[in-house]
């Protein structure tokens, strides 16, 4: 079978990002993912140092790479996002 462009491939994704520790951050991230048809499988927010950023770890359900990239661009543009540290495809999920 012919290869499809990587943007059209579907897999689960592991995403780690740092954000401000402020109310509404998780909702904003969830909204950006939902707008691009990316469903969250699990979400973990690590304990926050006294004044540092929060670390959020997401695992998505299977989604197209194109949609995940669009959602990440939107999350990066959110004022509360410090940085997106890791985005990895998860195979066999």
VENFENQUI-V539092 format. One line per field, one symbol per residue. ss: DSSP state (~ for helix, > for strand, _ for the rest). psi: psi as a letter, one per 20 degrees, with the letter a starting at -180 (. if undefined). Layout:
# VENFENQUI-V539092
ss = ???
psi = ???
This chain:
# VENFENQUI-V539092
ss = _____~~~_>>>>>>>>>>_____~~~~~~~~~~~____>>>>>>________>>>>>>>__>>~~~~~~~~~~~~~___>>>>>>>>>>___
psi = qqqqqhhiqprqqppprprqmqqiggggghggghhkkpppgqppoqqprgjrqqpppqprrprqhghghgggggghiphipgqohpopqoqk.
